[in-house]
Amino acid sequence: MFQYNDNKVEHDPKNNHKQAPSNIVIEQLTLPPVPKTSAKIQTSTQSPSSEQRPEATIEKGTQPPSANQQQVQQVYEQLSDHAIDIQIAWPQQAHQQQATLDFMYQCASMQFAVLNGNNITKVNQSRVIDYSDWIRVAQGNLSKKEQHWLTAYALSGTPIRLFPREIDIRLSQHIANTLKGSKLKTLRAHYQVSNQTLFLNDIQLNGQPIKGSWPLYRGKCN
């Protein structure tokens, strides 16, 4: 699993192509070298196309049934295993994709960053530190907001999105409850936001379709 070392880097606005928003700072994160026996960075497949925020709240309605904590942790670690085929896509419709990304940035504290080797430069909109160890590469089209950040901060590298750890812990709970001790091999699904809740829909786990949706996060936007 990858751990982040947060080291704040002062940003010189003279180097901006455009004036950067005053409520955003740049942080430099460093990943340790990947051990030979460790997993590579796992990416998610997506459809083409400074003030601290309040802590995210998960209402009881989004809580999956209790699972063995050891099983949940094992699944969480498997999310970063390059041998496991995980593809979670954003909505295919452009307006739905934009709405989902906006919700994730504005309400769920998702962070935008760029990756260069083991170094991550993060556009920090909030002070969430406990990020998921599973790094999502921003494949396909970037949103207008993400394109603006790349230009405003003259960022270069592989665009990535960092999720709060609690969202992927909840995903791990759903998987562990369904697999009941079996190993995670493949996962296919789509993100969807409805009624200020992030869901997984169209779920296929280890090649088997899963009925219904998995709620991952529910909260009010600021």
Disulfide bonds with the S-S distance in Angstrom:
Cys107-Cys221 1.53
